[in-house]
């Protein structure tokens, strides 16, 4: 197993030994924001997503069981879904 390049990839590998490939943005970045939101529908998470996005343009890694729903609700928010 290769050395992960960032914390979120390391966390994904630690949680799933087979590895979880995260869909990172194509643009270069030097940090990311990680938050957990499992069990919450997209409309409930709107204040969280908007607040985090207002303070940072870094990729927003969301640990959630509703990744497709969140990506559909916030297509331009730069979300990286951790299933």
Residue, then its C-alpha position, 0 to 999 in steps of 0.5 A: x500500500x502506498x503512502x497516502x498524500x493527505x489526511x482524508x485519503x489516510x482516513x479513507x484507507x484506515x476505515x476501509x482497508x481496500x481503500x476508498x477513492x475520493x473524487x478530488x477537484x482537479x485544481x491544486x489545493x493545500x488544505x481541506x475541510x473535513x466534517x461529518x454529517x451522516x444521517x442528515x438530509x441535504x436541506x438540513x445541511x444547507x447552513x453547514x455547507x454555506x457557512x464552511x464555503x463562506x470561510x474557505x474555498x478548500x475542498x469540503x470533505x463530508x463524511x455522509x451516507x447521503x453523498x449522491x443527495x448532497x452532490x445533487x443539492x450542492x453541485x458547485x460547493x466543491x464537496x468531496x464525499x467520504x462514504 
